């Protein structure tokens, strides 16, 4: 890959979510690919922007990360920021700062400016006070964010001869998640406008797994591999090229290339079982399932007579496994009753009337069993209310 005079390259990824008990092989393969691809591309800086693991790192997860960080640091400097998963804000990342390579590994758990090589890098890890978002303290949190951005800009102004970068792990209002819905919930979320005003040439964000551009220089790189069946989009990392140390009005100093990772496809299939027949979507074919992770959700129609038994389940498994998926999960759900159908139950005044209304919806048992249940119900009512009736 040719490199032009005055050009530097940065590899930006985040939200790796390495988990020993969940897709470990796929995630590890993508992480190793990221390191090798960045080295082949001749990057001048690696950035791992939070959420290295999902929970407190296990020994196996930590050992793999240490190995990868050393391989990165033997080629170029490395910056690791703290995300919101695991215990990254409370010391779980400290061991990685002790890994040694030919270049430094810089660990960031608080907002700060890092000068490394030809770069001046502003870093904003996931905030420790994120629980204030959506509460009375939210306004103070937003105000502190704006003040921090202004402080970063002042520090950028003092380094006109350096390449200027910003990396943060948090949500931005209006950003989309993989399901296509806006980010919502109790997490650190800030306005986009302060980021637009940053003097950084590239603003690299993580925390949301869907790659997207929020403004001309503001990007989420997305997750490196698929973490959930809702993540149907391509995954990878950003190879950022900077030409010159000043942000040009036309953006000529910046080029962002999306490098697609080898993560496995994840396919979610919705099927329906009714009157002894399984209805699969017409688009499902063996070619689309080979070497993929497949999750099948079978909705069983209403009614007590609708039963998707073990034999039918095994037949479905056998049919799908013949396509050669890397993983197959089967989930059975019963169709929920519409509100109108449940109304007779709620309107019934006695326990027996409610039970008979329920049987009208679900199907009544055999006559002998029905008689026993009604007799038992009468006995229970007599025991509960007999004293009051006297």
Buried (B, 14 or more C-beta within 10 A) or exposed (E): EEEEEEBBBBBBBBBBBBBBEEBBEBBBBBBBBBBEBBBEBBBBBBBBBBBBBBBEBBEEBBEBBBBBBBBBBEBBBBBBBBBBBBEBBEEBBEEBBEBEBEBBBBBBBEBBBBEBBBBBBBBBBBBBEBEBBBEEEEEEBBEBBBEBBEEBBEBBEEBEEBBBBBBBBBBBEEBBBBEEEEBEEEBBBBEBEBBBEBBBBBBBBBBBBBBBEBEEBBBBBBBBBBBBBBBEBEBBBBBBBBBBBEBEEEEEBBBBEBBEBEBBBBBBBEBBBBEEEBEBEEEBEEEBBEEBBBBBBBBBBBBEEBEBEEEBBEEBEEEBEEBEBBEBEBEEEBBEEEEEEBEBBEEBEEBBEBBBBBBEBBEBEEEEEBEEBBEEBEEEBEEEEEEEEE
